C-alpha cells in the first residue's frame, strides 16, 4: 500500500486535453513561447522576433496553444497565458491540473 496522497487539481481549474498538452510539452518552440508569455503578453510578430522564427511558424504555434486552451488572444492580437493558468507574480510554474510545467529550473547535474 502506498503512502502517497493523490493530488487533486482545484475544482474550478479547466483540464486541457492530454494529447494537446503532450504536444505542447514535446515542442521546444511552444515551451519557449510559454516562457515568454509568462513574463508578459506578446503579439505574434514579437514572438517570432524573440524566438528568431518566421511569423507563420510563430502563428502556428500560437494557434496550437490557443486551441489547447492554455493561451488566449486578447486586444490588439496580444497573446497571454489563459487566466485559469496564469502564475502568481514571481512564480515560474504553469499548473494544468494533471501536469505542472516549471520554467527556469535547472535539471539535476546542470
PAZAPA-4460 file (N, C-alpha, C; in steps of 0.05 Angstrom, whole numbers, plus 32768, in hexadecimal, padded with zeros to 4 digits):
% residues 110
    n_x    n_y    n_z   ca_x   ca_y   ca_z    c_x    c_y    c_z   seq   type   mol
   8011   7FE9   8000   8000   8000   8000   8012   8019   8000     1      X     A
   800B   802C   7FF0   801B   8044   7FED   8012   8059   8001     2      X     A
   8025   8068   800B   801F   807E   801E   8019   8098   800F     3      X     A
   801B   8098   7FF5   8017   80B1   7FE6   7FFA   80B8   7FE5     4      X     A
   7FF5   80D2   7FE5   7FDA   80DD   7FE4   7FD6   80E8   7FC8     5      X     A
   7FC1   80E0   7FBA   7FBC   80EA   7F9F   7FB8   8109   7FA0     6      X     A
   7FC5   8117   7F8E   7FC2   8134   7F8C   7FAA   813A   7F7A     7      X     A
   7F98   8149   7F84   7F80   8151   7F75   7F82   816E   7F6C     8      X     A
   7F7E   8174   7F53   7F7E   8190   7F4A   7F66   819F   7F56     9      X     A
   7F68   81B9   7F59   7F51   81C8   7F63   7F39   81C3   7F51    10      X     A
   7F21   81C2   7F5D   7F09   81BB   7F4F   7F03   81CE   7F37    11      X     A
   7F0B   81E7   7F39   7F05   81FA   7F24   7F1A   81FB   7F0E    12      X     A
   7F2F   81EA   7F10   7F44   81EB   7EFC   7F3D   81DA   7EE4    13      X     A
   7F3B   81E6   7ECC   7F35   81D6   7EB4   7F4D   81C5   7EAD    14      X     A
   7F48   81AC   7EA6   7F5E   819A   7EA0   7F61   8197   7E82    15      X     A
   7F79   819F   7E78   7F7D   819D   7E5B   7F7E   8180   7E52    16      X     A
   7F77   817C   7E38   7F79   8161   7E2C   7F95   8156   7E2F    17      X     A
   7F97   813D   7E37   7FB2   8131   7E3B   7FC3   8132   7E22    18      X     A
   7FB7   812A   7E0B   7FC6   8129   7DF2   7FD1   8145   7DEA    19      X     A
   7FC0   8159   7DED   7FC9   8174   7DE6   7FDE   817E   7DFA    20      X     A
   7FDB   8177   7E13   7FEF   817F   7E27   800A   8171   7E22    21      X     A
   8009   8158   7E1A   8022   8149   7E14   802F   8155   7DFB    22      X     A
   8020   815E   7DE8   802B   816B   7DD1   803A   8185   7DD9    23      X     A
   802E   8193   7DEC   803B   81AC   7DF5   8055   81A5   7E04    24      X     A
   8054   8192   7E16   806B   818B   7E25   8082   8181   7E13    25      X     A
   807A   8173   7DFE   808E   8167   7DEC   8099   817B   7DD7    26      X     A
   8090   8193   7DD7   8099   81A7   7DC4   80AA   81BC   7DD1    27      X     A
   80C4   81BD   7DCA   80D6   81D1   7DD6   80CC   81ED   7DD0    28      X     A
   80C3   81F2   7DB7   80B9   820D   7DB0   80A1   8215   7DC1    29      X     A
   808E   8203   7DC5   8077   8209   7DD5   807F   820F   7DF2    30      X     A
   8092   81FF   7DFC   809D   8203   7E17   80A9   821F   7E19    31      X     A
   80B9   8227   7E05   80C5   8242   7E05   80AF   8258   7E04    32      X     A
   809A   8253   7DF4   8085   8267   7DF3   8077   826A   7E0E    33      X     A
   8071   8253   7E1A   8064   8255   7E35   8076   8264   7E49    34      X     A
   8090   825E   7E47   80A3   826C   7E58   80A1   828A   7E54    35      X     A
   80A0   8293   7E3B   809E   82B0   7E36   8083   82BB   7E3F    36      X     A
   806E   82AC   7E3A   8053   82B6   7E42   804F   82B7   7E60    37      X     A
   805F   82A8   7E6F   805D   82A9   7E8C   8068   82C4   7E96    38      X     A
   807A   82D0   7E87   8085   82EA   7E8E   8071   8300   7E89    39      X     A
   8065   8300   7E71   8051   8314   7E69   8045   830B   7E4F    40      X     A
   802D   8316   7E49   8020   8311   7E30   8031   831B   7E18    41      X     A
   802F   830D   7E02   803F   8313   7DEA   802E   8310   7DD1    42      X     A
   8033   8321   7DBD   8027   831E   7DA3   8036   8308   7D94    43      X     A
   8029   82FC   7D80   8035   82E6   7D71   8050   82EE   7D64    44      X     A
   8050   8307   7D59   8069   8310   7D4C   8080   8313   7D60    45      X     A
   8079   831C   7D78   808D   831E   7D8D   8098   8302   7D95    46      X     A
   8086   82EF   7D97   808F   82D3   7D9D   80A2   82C9   7D88    47      X     A
   809B   82CE   7D6E   80AC   82C5   7D58   80C8   82D2   7D5B    48      X     A
   80C9   82EB   7D61   80E3   82F9   7D64   80F2   82EE   7D7C    49      X     A
   80E5   82EB   7D93   80F2   82E2   7DAB   80FF   82C6   7DA7    50      X     A
   80F0   82B5   7D98   80FA   8299   7D95   8109   8295   7D7B    51      X     A
   810B   82AB   7D6B   811A   82AA   7D52   810E   8294   7D3F    52      X     A
   80F4   8294   7D3D   80E6   8282   7D2B   80D3   8292   7D19    53      X     A
   80CA   8286   7D04   80B8   8294   7CF2   809D   829A   7CFF    54      X     A
   8090   82AF   7CF5   8076   82B7   7CFF   8062   82A0   7CFC    55      X     A
   8062   8293   7CE5   804F   827D   7CE0   8053   8267   7CF5    56      X     A
   806C   8261   7CFB   8072   824C   7D0F   8069   8254   7D2B    57      X     A
   806E   826E   7D32   8065   8278   7D4C   8047   8277   7D4E    58      X     A
   8039   827F   7D39   801C   827F   7D39   8011   8263   7D3B    59      X     A
   801D   824F   7D2E   8015   8233   7D30   8017   8229   7D4D    60      X     A
   802E   822F   7D59   8032   8227   7D75   801D   8235   7D88    61      X     A
   8019   824E   7D83   8006   825D   7D94   7FE9   8252   7D90    62      X     A
   7FE2   824C   7D77   7FC8   8240   7D72   7FC5   8226   7D80    63      X     A
   7FD9   8215   7D80   7FD9   81FB   7D8E   7FD4   8200   7DAC    64      X     A
   7FE2   8214   7DB7   7FE0   821A   7DD4   7FC4   8224   7DDA    65      X     A
   7FB8   8234   7DC9   7F9D   823E   7DCD   7F89   8227   7DCB    66      X     A
   7F8C   8216   7DB7   7F7A   81FF   7DB4   7F7C   81EC   7DCC    67      X     A
   7F93   81EA   7DD8   7F97   81D9   7DF0   7F8A   81E6   7E09    68      X     A
   7F84   8200   7E07   7F77   820E   7E1D   7F8A   821A   7E32    69      X     A
   7FA4   8219   7E2C   7FB7   8223   7E40   7FC0   8240   7E3A    70      X     A
   7FB9   824A   7E22   7FBF   8266   7E1B   7FA6   8272   7E0F    71      X     A
   7FA3   828C   7E14   7F8C   829B   7E08   7F97   82B2   7DF8    72      X     A
   7F87   82BA   7DE4   7F8F   82D1   7DD4   7F7D   82E8   7DDE    73      X     A
   7F8A   82FE   7DE6   7F7B   8315   7DF0   7F7A   832C   7DDE    74      X     A
   7F75   8343   7DE9   7F74   835C   7DD9   7F8F   8361   7DCB    75      X     A
   7F8C   836B   7DB3   7FA5   8371   7DA4   7FB4   8359   7D9C    76      X     A
   7FA6   8342   7D9B   7FB3   8329   7D93   7FCB   8322   7DA5    77      X     A
   7FC9   8329   7DBE   7FDD   8323   7DD2   7FD6   8308   7DDF    78      X     A
   7FE8   82F6   7DDF   7FE4   82DB   7DEA   7FEE   82DB   7E07    79      X     A
   7FDE   82CD   7E18   7FE5   82CA   7E34   7FDF   82AE   7E3E    80      X     A
   7FEB   82A7   7E54   7FE3   828E   7E61   7FC6   8290   7E69    81      X     A
   7FB6   827B   7E65   7F99   827C   7E6C   7F97   8282   7E8A    82      X     A
   7F82   8292   7E91   7F7F   829B   7EAD   7F80   8284   7EC1    83      X     A
   7F74   826D   7EBB   7F73   8257   7ECE   7F8F   824C   7ED5    84      X     A
   7FA2   8251   7EC3   7FBD   8245   7EC7   7FD3   825A   7ECD    85      X     A
   7FCC   8273   7ECD   7FE0   8288   7ED2   7FEC   8284   7EEE    86      X     A
   8007   8283   7EEE   8014   8280   7F08   8012   829A   7F19    87      X     A
   8014   8296   7F33   8015   82AD   7F44   802F   82BC   7F3F    88      X     A
   802F   82D6   7F46   8046   82E7   7F42   8060   82D9   7F4C    89      X     A
   8074   82D9   7F3B   808D   82CD   7F43   8090   82AF   7F3F    90      X     A
   807A   82A1   7F3C   807B   8284   7F39   8082   827D   7F1C    91      X     A
   808F   8268   7F18   8097   825E   7EFD   808C   8242   7EF9    92      X     A
   8072   823F   7F00   8065   8225   7EFF   804A   8227   7EF1    93      X     A
   8044   8215   7EDF   8029   8213   7ED3   801D   81F9   7EDD    94      X     A
   8007   81FA   7EEB   7FFA   81E3   7EF6   7FE1   81DD   7EE6    95      X     A
   7FE1   81C6   7ED7   7FCB   81BE   7EC7   7FBA   81A8   7ED4    96      X     A
   7FBE   81A4   7EED   7FAE   8190   7EFC   7FBB   8175   7EFB    97      X     A
   7FBE   8169   7EE3   7FCB   814F   7EE1   7FE8   8151   7ED8    98      X     A
   7FF2   8169   7ED4   800E   816E   7ECD   8016   8189   7ED7    99      X     A
   802E   818B   7EE1   8039   81A5   7EEB   8052   81AA   7EDB   100      X     A
   8054   81C1   7ECE   806C   81C8   7EBF   807B   81DD   7ED0   101      X     A
   8095   81D8   7ED5   80A5   81EA   7EE4   80BA   81F7   7ED1   102      X     A
   80BB   8211   7ED1   80CD   821F   7EBF   80E3   822B   7ECF   103      X     A
   80FB   822C   7EC3   8112   8238   7ED1   811E   8227   7EE7   104      X     A
   8117   820E   7EE8   8122   81FC   7EFC   8136   81EA   7EEE   105      X     A
   814F   81EA   7EF7   8163   81D9   7EEB   815F   81BC   7EF3   106      X     A
   8164   81AA   7EE0   8163   818E   7EE6   817B   8186   7EF6   107      X     A
   8179   8170   7F04   818F   8165   7F15   81A7   8161   7F03   108      X     A
   81BE   816A   7F0C   81D7   8167   7EFD   81DD   817E   7EEA   109      X     A
   81CB   8191   7EE7   81D1   81A8   7ED5   81E2   81BC   7EE3   110      X     A
***
